[in-house]
Amino acid sequence: MSDLTIDIANFKKHEKDTGSAEVQIAQLTDRIQHLTDHLSTHKKDVSSRRGLLKLVARRRKLLDYTKQRDEETYQGLLKSLKLRR
């Protein structure tokens, strides 16, 4: 497994926050890491690779939205999730 574990609670705006862009990006990043590890072992799993690409595209759109809305939050997300852009 990946050495980066994501604590979704760090990205919540309030206790019951499950839908904000920041939380969704953190959840997608966790799923992307899991699928990346899976695909390193199962190289011929094409359906999982397709799903991974869809998740990456969705995360990219949410990151673009966050950058448009609040540059500071965007930079914080990149740093805390160790994403490069």
C-alpha positions in Angstrom: 0.0 0.0 0.0 0.9 3.6 -0.3 2.8 5.3 2.5 0.4 8.3 2.4 -2.8 7.8 4.4 -5.4 10.5 4.1 -7.5 11.6 7.1 -10.6 13.0 5.6 -11.5 14.8 8.9 -8.7 17.3 8.2 -10.6 18.6 5.1 -14.0 18.9 6.6 -15.4 22.4 7.0 -17.8 21.3 9.8 -18.7 18.0 11.5 -21.2 16.7 8.9 -19.3 17.9 5.8 -19.2 15.2 3.2 -19.8 17.0 0.0 -17.5 20.0 -0.1 -14.9 20.1 -3.0 -12.0 19.7 -0.5 -13.5 16.5 1.0 -14.3 15.1 -2.4 -10.7 15.7 -3.6 -9.3 14.0 -0.5 -11.6 11.0 -1.0 -10.7 10.8 -4.7 -7.0 11.0 -3.9 -7.4 8.1 -1.5 -9.2 6.0 -4.0 -6.7 6.9 -6.7 -3.8 5.8 -4.5 -5.6 2.5 -3.8 -6.2 1.8 -7.5 -2.6 2.8 -8.4 -1.3 0.2 -6.0 -3.7 -2.3 -7.3 -2.6 -1.7 -10.9 1.1 -2.0 -10.0 0.3 -5.6 -9.2 -2.4 -6.3 -11.8 -1.0 -4.7 -14.9 -3.6 -6.2 -17.3 -6.7 -5.0 -15.4 -8.0 -2.7 -18.0 -11.4 -1.9 -16.4 -9.7 -0.7 -13.2 -7.3 1.4 -15.3 -10.3 3.0 -17.0 -11.9 3.7 -13.7 -8.6 5.2 -12.4 -8.5 7.6 -15.4 -12.1 8.7 -14.7 -11.3 9.4 -11.0 -8.2 11.4 -12.0 -10.3 13.5 -14.4 -13.0 14.1 -11.8 -10.3 15.2 -9.2 -8.7 17.4 -11.8 -12.1 19.2 -12.4 -12.7 19.6 -8.7 -9.1 21.0 -8.3 -9.7 23.5 -11.1 -13.0 24.6 -9.5 -11.2 25.0 -6.1 -8.4 27.0 -7.8 -11.0 29.3 -9.4 -12.9 29.8 -6.2 -10.0 30.1 -3.7 -6.4 30.0 -4.6 -5.2 29.7 -1.0 -7.3 26.6 -0.3 -6.1 25.1 -3.6 -2.5 25.6 -2.7 -3.2 24.1 0.8 -4.8 21.0 -0.8 -1.9 20.5 -3.1 0.6 20.7 -0.2 -1.4 18.6 2.2 -2.2 15.8 -0.3 1.3 16.0 -1.8 0.0 16.5 -5.3 2.0 18.2 -8.0 0.7 20.6 -10.5 
